[in-house]
Amino acid sequence: MSTTTAVATPPRPTPRAGVGTDPATLDALAPRRRRRRPSATGLSVNGLLILGSAYMVLPIVWLFFAATKNNADLYGTPGFAFGRMSLWSNIGSVLGEANGVFLRWMLNSLLYSGSVPSSAA
């Protein structure tokens, strides 16, 4: 695993007797810095990070798309495409199911996670 450190720019050379002080001359006297090429390990680490990010983010994106579809669109359209917008009716159906049991489940989750004091229930 390689670590990168900040490289300080070399100091500009001081002018000597008989040498001009214009910036072009001073730049010509300065040592040349080599550009570092990306290493294979750096590229592979970045590639793995991109794949890992996609592996974690794409299911959440799919969940958003699926929440906006009705039953027919859920199976009749591609996974990452919008169907007929049914988000609000889907939310209403979930909240109205079994006399609002989903809201009780959400409150239980908040209580178990410690987000809400137990005296609120």
C-alpha positions as CSV (number, residue, x, y, z in Angstrom):
1,M,0.0,0.0,0.0
2,S,1.5,3.3,-1.0
3,T,1.1,6.5,0.8
4,T,1.3,9.9,-0.9
5,T,3.0,12.8,0.7
6,A,2.9,16.4,-0.3
7,V,6.1,17.4,-2.2
8,A,7.3,20.9,-1.6
9,T,8.3,22.9,-4.6
10,P,12.1,23.4,-4.8
11,P,13.3,26.9,-3.9
12,R,14.1,29.2,-6.8
13,P,17.8,29.5,-7.4
14,T,19.4,32.8,-6.4
15,P,20.9,34.8,-9.2
16,R,24.7,34.7,-9.6
17,A,26.9,37.4,-11.0
18,G,26.6,37.6,-14.7
19,V,23.3,35.6,-14.8
20,G,20.0,37.5,-15.5
21,T,17.3,37.8,-12.9
22,D,14.4,37.4,-15.3
23,P,11.9,34.6,-14.5
24,A,12.7,32.6,-17.7
25,T,16.4,32.3,-16.7
26,L,15.6,31.4,-13.2
27,D,13.1,28.7,-14.3
28,A,15.7,27.3,-16.7
29,L,18.1,27.0,-13.7
30,A,15.6,25.3,-11.5
31,P,15.7,21.5,-11.3
32,R,13.1,19.7,-13.3
33,R,10.5,17.8,-11.3
34,R,9.3,14.5,-12.8
35,R,5.6,13.8,-13.0
36,R,4.7,10.7,-11.2
37,R,2.7,8.2,-13.3
38,P,-0.2,6.5,-11.7
39,S,0.9,3.1,-10.4
40,A,-0.9,-0.1,-11.1
41,T,-1.8,-0.5,-7.4
42,G,-3.2,3.0,-7.2
43,L,-5.4,2.4,-10.2
44,S,-6.5,-1.0,-8.9
45,V,-7.4,0.5,-5.5
46,N,-9.4,3.2,-7.1
47,G,-11.2,0.7,-9.3
48,L,-12.1,-1.4,-6.3
49,L,-13.4,1.6,-4.4
50,I,-15.6,2.5,-7.4
51,L,-16.9,-1.0,-7.7
52,G,-17.6,-1.1,-3.9
53,S,-19.4,2.2,-4.1
54,A,-21.6,1.0,-6.9
55,Y,-22.3,-2.2,-5.0
56,M,-23.6,-0.2,-2.1
57,V,-25.4,2.6,-3.8
58,L,-27.1,0.8,-6.7
59,P,-29.5,-1.2,-4.4
60,I,-30.6,2.1,-2.8
61,V,-31.2,3.7,-6.2
62,W,-33.2,0.6,-7.3
63,L,-35.3,0.9,-4.1
64,F,-36.2,4.4,-4.9
65,F,-37.2,3.5,-8.5
66,A,-39.2,0.5,-7.2
67,A,-41.1,2.6,-4.6
68,T,-42.4,4.9,-7.4
69,K,-44.0,2.0,-9.4
70,N,-47.3,0.1,-9.1
71,N,-47.5,-3.7,-9.3
72,A,-47.8,-3.8,-13.1
73,D,-44.9,-1.4,-13.7
74,L,-42.7,-3.2,-11.1
75,Y,-42.5,-6.3,-13.3
76,G,-43.2,-4.7,-16.7
77,T,-40.6,-1.9,-16.8
78,P,-36.8,-2.1,-16.4
79,G,-35.5,-1.9,-12.9
80,F,-33.8,1.5,-13.2
81,A,-36.6,3.2,-15.0
82,F,-39.6,5.2,-13.8
83,G,-43.1,3.7,-14.5
84,R,-46.3,5.5,-13.8
85,M,-45.6,7.7,-10.7
86,S,-47.3,5.9,-7.8
87,L,-45.1,7.0,-4.9
88,W,-47.8,8.8,-2.9
89,S,-50.4,6.1,-3.3
90,N,-47.7,3.5,-2.3
91,I,-46.9,5.4,0.8
92,G,-50.6,5.7,1.7
93,S,-51.0,2.0,1.2
94,V,-48.1,1.2,3.5
95,L,-49.3,3.6,6.2
96,G,-52.9,2.3,6.0
97,E,-52.0,-1.4,6.1
98,A,-53.4,-3.2,9.2
99,N,-54.6,-0.1,10.9
100,G,-51.2,1.7,10.7
101,V,-49.0,-1.1,12.0
102,F,-46.1,0.3,10.0
103,L,-46.1,3.4,12.1
104,R,-45.9,1.3,15.2
105,W,-42.9,-0.6,13.7
106,M,-41.2,2.7,12.9
107,L,-41.7,3.9,16.5
108,N,-40.3,0.6,17.8
109,S,-37.3,1.0,15.6
110,L,-36.7,4.5,16.8
111,L,-37.1,3.3,20.4
112,Y,-34.6,0.5,20.0
113,S,-32.1,2.7,18.3
114,G,-32.3,5.2,21.1
115,S,-33.4,8.1,18.9
116,V,-36.5,8.7,21.0
117,P,-36.6,8.7,24.8
118,S,-38.7,5.9,26.2
119,S,-41.0,8.3,27.9
120,A,-42.3,9.4,24.5
121,A,-44.0,6.1,23.9
